[in-house]
Amino acid sequence: MKLAILSTAVGATCAFVAPSASLPSASSATFSLGMSSTETDTSTETAEEETTTYSIVSEDAPNTPEFATSSQAATATAPAVAINGWVADESLPCYGLPGALPPTGFFDPLGFAQRGISLNEVKRNREAEVMHGRVAMIACVGYFAGEQLPSPFGIDGPANDQLQQVPLPAFILLTLGIAAAELKRATIGWVEPDFSNWTKTLWKLRDNFYPGDVGFDPLNFKPTEPKAFANMQTRELQNGRLAMLGWAGMCSQELVNHKTIADTIDFYQKV
């Protein structure tokens, strides 16, 4: 039990950053405008300098065409495919990823998801947040369970002091298990690096990868409906954020007084 808790706590996620361009908007249908015979010569001279096409933004406004050069029309791509019901929207905070709740709403005082941050970096930060939150939730349970329940190898005392009590063979197995789990996660979520073009491929997440969705759902908790998935993702994020703060508090407390959580609670009840 304690080895499982320790292996999860040590396996904190790695953070990867890579630049990524914003998704261009899809081009609309083009149409030709007729010209009178008196304008033919002038139009011909202008066309030699730059070919211009006209696009209709909406059928409801056919008389207000949007102008786009042929080079812009050629670079336009199809709309992005939804991942678990989410489509990246550059106009929304954090590209529209769930996780904001009243009363704070979108809370980003340090600017990790400020406008101008690439989509890949925002997804990388969210991946790190989700995985650290999951580790912290298990670690919070592990602090109480590991200090109160019988443990193998005679491990006891404050949770902060238990890792160094693990025998070397068990510690090696623990390390190999963490490495295997992290390697598997990397192959699921990250693009294989091309060292001949490493600035564009190193630490880049796959376009179809949703942060934190590594395909491990043994109890089948993952909803299939997009709104339900966003709600569950928000609940997981909020609990993970609270757990990270809670674990930091328990770790700091044990570093100060070198007592277990239960002993500290008992001490202050007697004061």
C-alpha positions as CSV (number, residue, x, y, z in Angstrom):
1,M,0.0,0.0,0.0
2,K,2.7,2.4,1.0
3,L,4.8,1.6,-2.0
4,A,1.9,2.4,-4.3
5,I,1.4,5.7,-2.5
6,L,5.1,6.5,-2.7
7,S,5.4,5.6,-6.3
8,T,2.5,7.8,-7.3
9,A,3.8,10.7,-5.2
10,V,7.3,10.6,-6.7
11,G,5.9,10.3,-10.3
12,A,5.1,14.0,-10.7
13,T,4.6,15.1,-14.3
14,C,7.2,16.6,-16.5
15,A,6.5,20.0,-18.2
16,F,7.1,20.4,-21.9
17,V,6.9,23.5,-23.9
18,A,6.9,24.1,-27.6
19,P,5.6,26.9,-29.7
20,S,2.5,26.3,-31.9
21,A,0.7,28.5,-34.3
22,S,-2.9,29.6,-33.9
23,L,-5.5,27.8,-36.0
24,P,-6.5,29.9,-39.0
25,S,-10.2,30.4,-39.7
26,A,-11.9,28.5,-42.6
27,S,-12.4,30.4,-45.8
28,S,-15.9,31.0,-47.1
29,A,-17.2,30.4,-50.6
30,T,-15.9,32.7,-53.4
31,F,-17.8,34.2,-56.2
32,S,-17.0,36.4,-59.2
33,L,-18.4,39.8,-59.8
34,G,-19.3,41.0,-63.2
35,M,-17.6,44.1,-64.6
36,S,-18.7,46.6,-67.1
37,S,-16.8,47.0,-70.4
38,T,-15.5,50.4,-69.3
39,E,-13.7,48.9,-66.3
40,T,-12.2,45.9,-68.1
41,D,-8.8,47.5,-69.0
42,T,-8.3,48.8,-65.4
43,S,-9.2,45.5,-63.9
44,T,-6.8,43.7,-66.1
45,E,-3.9,45.8,-65.1
46,T,-4.7,45.4,-61.4
47,A,-5.0,41.6,-61.7
48,E,-1.4,41.4,-63.0
49,E,-0.2,42.8,-59.7
50,E,-2.3,40.7,-57.3
51,T,-5.1,38.2,-57.8
52,T,-8.0,39.1,-55.5
53,T,-11.0,36.9,-54.6
54,Y,-14.2,37.8,-52.8
55,S,-15.7,35.7,-50.1
56,I,-19.2,35.9,-48.7
57,V,-19.2,35.7,-44.9
58,S,-22.9,35.0,-44.6
59,E,-25.8,34.3,-46.9
60,D,-27.8,36.9,-44.9
61,A,-25.4,39.6,-46.0
62,P,-24.6,39.0,-49.7
63,N,-23.9,42.7,-50.4
64,T,-21.1,42.9,-47.9
65,P,-18.3,40.6,-49.2
66,E,-15.1,40.0,-47.3
67,F,-11.9,40.5,-49.4
68,A,-9.1,38.1,-49.2
69,T,-6.0,37.6,-51.3
70,S,-5.5,34.3,-53.1
71,S,-2.5,33.5,-50.9
72,Q,-4.7,33.8,-47.8
73,A,-7.4,31.6,-49.3
74,A,-4.8,29.0,-50.1
75,T,-3.6,28.8,-46.5
76,A,-7.0,28.4,-44.9
77,T,-7.8,25.1,-43.3
78,A,-10.8,23.1,-42.2
79,P,-12.2,23.7,-38.7
80,A,-10.5,21.9,-35.8
81,V,-11.9,18.5,-34.7
82,A,-13.5,18.4,-31.2
83,I,-11.6,16.4,-28.5
84,N,-13.9,15.2,-25.8
85,G,-16.3,17.9,-26.9
86,W,-13.7,20.7,-26.7
87,V,-12.6,22.8,-29.6
88,A,-9.7,25.2,-29.0
89,D,-11.0,28.8,-29.3
90,E,-8.3,31.5,-29.2
91,S,-10.8,34.2,-28.2
92,L,-11.6,32.4,-24.9
93,P,-9.5,32.3,-21.8
94,C,-7.3,29.2,-21.7
95,Y,-8.6,28.4,-25.2
96,G,-11.9,27.4,-23.7
97,L,-10.6,24.5,-21.5
98,P,-12.9,23.9,-18.5
99,G,-11.8,24.6,-14.9
100,A,-13.1,28.0,-14.0
101,L,-15.8,28.4,-11.3
102,P,-17.4,31.3,-9.4
103,P,-16.6,33.3,-7.4
104,T,-13.1,33.7,-8.9
105,G,-14.0,32.7,-12.5
106,F,-10.9,32.6,-14.7
107,F,-8.1,33.1,-12.2
108,D,-4.6,33.4,-13.7
109,P,-2.7,36.0,-11.7
110,L,0.7,34.9,-13.0
111,G,-0.3,34.8,-16.6
112,F,0.3,31.2,-17.5
113,A,-2.6,31.3,-19.9
114,Q,-2.6,35.0,-20.9
115,R,-3.4,36.0,-24.5
116,G,-0.5,35.3,-26.8
117,I,0.5,32.0,-25.1
118,S,0.5,29.2,-27.7
119,L,-2.1,26.5,-27.7
120,N,0.6,23.8,-27.2
121,E,1.9,25.6,-24.1
122,V,-1.6,26.0,-22.6
123,K,-2.3,22.3,-23.1
124,R,1.1,21.4,-21.6
125,N,0.3,23.5,-18.5
126,R,-3.1,21.9,-18.2
127,E,-1.6,18.4,-18.6
128,A,0.9,19.2,-15.8
129,E,-1.9,20.7,-13.6
130,V,-4.1,17.6,-14.0
131,M,-1.4,15.1,-13.4
132,H,0.0,16.9,-10.3
133,G,-3.5,17.2,-8.9
134,R,-4.1,13.5,-9.3
135,V,-0.8,12.7,-7.5
136,A,-1.6,15.2,-4.8
137,M,-5.0,13.7,-4.1
138,I,-3.4,10.3,-3.7
139,A,-0.6,11.8,-1.6
140,C,-3.1,13.4,0.8
141,V,-4.7,10.0,1.4
142,G,-1.3,8.5,1.7
143,Y,-0.1,10.8,4.4
144,F,-3.0,9.7,6.7
145,A,-3.1,6.0,5.6
146,G,0.7,5.6,5.5
147,E,1.2,7.0,9.0
148,Q,-1.7,5.1,10.7
149,L,-1.8,1.7,9.0
150,P,0.7,-1.1,9.3
151,S,3.4,-0.9,6.6
152,P,5.7,-3.5,5.0
153,F,9.5,-3.4,5.7
154,G,8.8,-1.9,9.2
155,I,8.3,1.6,7.7
156,D,6.8,4.1,10.2
157,G,7.0,7.7,11.4
158,P,6.1,10.9,9.6
159,A,5.4,10.4,5.8
160,N,8.2,12.8,5.0
161,D,10.7,10.3,6.5
162,Q,9.4,7.1,5.0
163,L,10.9,7.0,1.5
164,Q,14.4,6.6,2.8
165,Q,13.3,3.6,4.9
166,V,12.3,1.7,1.7
167,P,14.8,-1.2,1.1
168,L,17.1,-0.8,-2.0
169,P,15.5,-3.6,-4.1
170,A,12.0,-2.2,-3.5
171,F,13.2,1.3,-4.3
172,I,14.7,0.1,-7.6
173,L,11.3,-1.5,-8.5
174,L,9.6,1.7,-7.5
175,T,11.9,3.7,-9.8
176,L,11.4,1.4,-12.7
177,G,7.6,1.5,-12.3
178,I,7.6,5.3,-12.3
179,A,9.8,5.3,-15.4
180,A,7.6,2.9,-17.3
181,A,4.4,4.9,-16.4
182,E,6.0,8.2,-17.5
183,L,7.3,6.7,-20.8
184,K,3.9,5.3,-21.6
185,R,2.3,8.7,-20.9
186,A,4.9,10.4,-23.1
187,T,4.1,8.0,-26.1
188,I,0.4,8.7,-25.7
189,G,0.5,12.5,-25.5
190,W,3.7,13.7,-27.1
191,V,4.9,13.9,-30.7
192,E,8.0,11.8,-31.4
193,P,10.9,14.2,-31.4
194,D,12.7,14.8,-34.7
195,F,16.2,15.9,-33.7
196,S,16.9,17.2,-37.2
197,N,14.0,19.7,-36.6
198,W,13.9,19.7,-32.8
199,T,12.7,23.2,-32.3
200,K,9.3,22.2,-33.8
201,T,8.9,18.7,-32.5
202,L,10.6,18.5,-29.2
203,W,8.1,18.6,-26.3
204,K,5.2,19.1,-28.6
205,L,1.8,17.6,-27.7
206,R,-0.2,15.7,-30.2
207,D,-3.0,17.7,-31.8
208,N,-5.6,15.1,-30.9
209,F,-4.4,14.7,-27.3
210,Y,-6.7,16.1,-24.6
211,P,-4.6,17.1,-21.5
212,G,-4.8,14.4,-18.9
213,D,-6.6,11.9,-21.0
214,V,-4.1,9.0,-21.1
215,G,-6.8,6.3,-21.6
216,F,-6.7,4.9,-18.1
217,D,-10.3,4.6,-16.8
218,P,-10.8,1.2,-15.2
219,L,-14.0,2.2,-13.5
220,N,-15.4,3.8,-16.6
221,F,-16.0,7.2,-15.0
222,K,-15.4,9.2,-18.2
223,P,-18.6,10.7,-19.6
224,T,-19.3,10.5,-23.3
225,E,-21.5,13.7,-23.4
226,P,-19.3,16.8,-23.9
227,K,-21.0,18.9,-21.2
228,A,-20.9,16.1,-18.6
229,F,-17.2,15.6,-19.5
230,A,-16.4,19.3,-19.0
231,N,-18.2,19.3,-15.6
232,M,-16.3,16.2,-14.4
233,Q,-13.0,17.7,-15.6
234,T,-13.8,20.9,-13.6
235,R,-14.5,18.9,-10.5
236,E,-11.3,16.9,-10.9
237,L,-9.3,20.1,-11.4
238,Q,-10.8,21.8,-8.3
239,N,-10.2,18.8,-6.1
240,G,-6.7,18.5,-7.5
241,R,-5.9,22.1,-6.8
242,L,-7.2,21.8,-3.2
243,A,-5.2,18.6,-2.8
244,M,-2.0,20.3,-4.0
245,L,-2.4,23.0,-1.4
246,G,-3.3,20.5,1.3
247,W,-0.3,18.3,0.6
248,A,2.0,21.3,0.7
249,G,0.6,22.2,4.1
250,M,1.1,18.7,5.5
251,C,4.6,18.4,4.1
252,S,5.6,21.8,5.5
253,Q,4.1,20.9,8.9
254,E,6.1,17.7,9.2
255,L,9.3,19.4,8.1
256,V,8.8,21.9,11.0
257,N,7.9,19.7,13.9
258,H,8.8,16.1,12.6
259,K,5.5,14.7,13.9
260,T,2.8,12.8,12.1
261,I,-0.4,14.5,11.1
262,A,-2.3,12.7,13.9
263,D,0.3,13.5,16.5
264,T,0.1,17.2,15.5
265,I,-3.7,17.2,15.8
266,D,-3.5,15.5,19.2
267,F,-0.9,18.0,20.3
268,Y,-2.9,21.1,19.5
269,Q,-6.0,19.6,21.1
270,K,-4.1,19.5,24.4
271,V,-2.8,23.0,24.1
